[in-house]
Amino acid sequence: MRNKIIIGVAMVICTMFLLPSCHRATLEEQCAEMVKKERRRLPRNVTMGVVLDSMKYDSQSHILVYYHTMNDSIYTPEMISLGKSQLHQQLLVEISNSVALKRLKDEGLSFRYVYLALSTGEECMSLQFNNEDI
C-alpha cells in the first residue's frame, strides 16, 4: 500500500514539473503542421461554387492564407460586392470563436482569405483579419 502511495506521488510530481517543460511547437512549426494536414483534405467544397484549393503560411508576415476558387458564372462581381460585408462578418465570428485557432491567435497570427475566379484565375475578393481585429 505504501509503495502505491509513493508511486502515485511520484507520478503527480512528474506530471506537474516535467510535462510542462516538454517541447512546445513554435508558431511556424504549428502552422506548417496545420497546412500539411489540411493539404491532405484539399481541394474541398466549401459551398456551392466555392472550393478551398490550398493554404500556405507566410512566416514573414505571420499570415495564414486560404486560397479559394469561385465559379464566376455563379458569383458575379455584383453578387460578390453585395455579399462581401456579410462574408467578412461571418468569417470574423468564426475565427474569433474558434477554439482550434486559439493558440495561433494568441501568438499574433493573422488570417487571409483569397477568392480567385475559376475561369480566369484573377482575384475576385480578398479578406484579411489582422490579429488586433480578432
N, C-alpha and C positions, 0 to 999 in steps of 0.2 A: 504494500500500500504506500509506504513511504517513497519507494522508487518511482511510483506513478506520479506522485506529487512533484518530486524533483524534476522528472521528465516534463511534466506539464508546465512548471515554472520556467524551465529552460526553453521550451517552445515559445512561450509568451515573450520572453526576453529576446529571443532570436527574431520573432515577428516584429517587435517594437523597434529594435535597433538595427537589424541587419537588412531587412527587406526595403525600407525606405532608401537605403544607400545604393540599391541596385541601379543599374544604368537606366536613365530615362532618355528616351529618344529626343534628339534635338528637333526643332521645328522643321528643319529641312528634311531630316530623316522621316519624320512623321508624315509630311506632305508627300514625299517620294513614295512611301509605302502606300498611302491612300490612293495616289494616282495609279500606282502599279496594280493594286487590287481592282480599282474601278475600270481600268482598261480591259480587264477580262470580261466585263459585262457590257462593253460597248461594241457597236453602236446600240442605242436603246431608245425606243419610242418614249417620248415624254408625254405627248398628247397628239391628237390628230394633226398630221402635217409638220410636226416638230420632232427632230431626232437629236439626241445628245451624242455627238460624234467622238469627242475627245476632251481630255483635260490636260492641263500642264500646270506646274508650279514655277513661277518666276521668282527665283531666290533673290534677285537684285532688288525688286520692288515689294517682295513679300505678298504676292497676289496669287491666289488660286484661280485659274481661268478655266471656264467651262465653254466649250465650243459646240454650238447647235447649228443644224441646218433646218431652214424653214422652207416649206413648199410655197413658193411665191405665187403660185396660181390660187392658193387658198388665202394666204396672208398678203394682202395688197399693202402698199405704202400708207394708204388712208386708214386701213384697219389697224396697222401697227401703230400709227400715230394716235389713234383713239384709245388703244388698249395699253399703251406703254406705261402710263402712270399707274394703272391698276396692277399690271405685272410687277412693276417696281415695288409697290406696296406689299404685294403678296410675297415676293421673294424676301423682302426685308423682314417680314414677320417670320417666315420660315427659317431664315438664317439666325435671327435673334433668339428664337425659341429652340433651336437645335441643340440638344444635349451632346450629340456626337461631335459637334464642332466647337464645343466649349473651350477646350484647351487651345485650339488654334486661334480662336477669337481672343482669349486671354493673353496670348503671346503676340497680338498685334497683326494678325493676318487679315488681309482684305480679300474680297471676292469679286470676280468679274464674269459676267455672262455675255457672250458674244453670239449673235444670231446672224448666220450667213444665208443668202438666197440660194436655193437649190439649183436654179438654172444658171446663175452667173458666178456664184461664189463670192459675190460682193457682200460687204457688211450691211445688214438691214438695220440692226439695232445693237447697242451695247449698253449694258447696265453695270455700274460699278458700285460696290458697297465698301466704303473705307471703314476701318476698324472703329473710328470715332463715331460713325453713323449707326453702328450696330448696337 
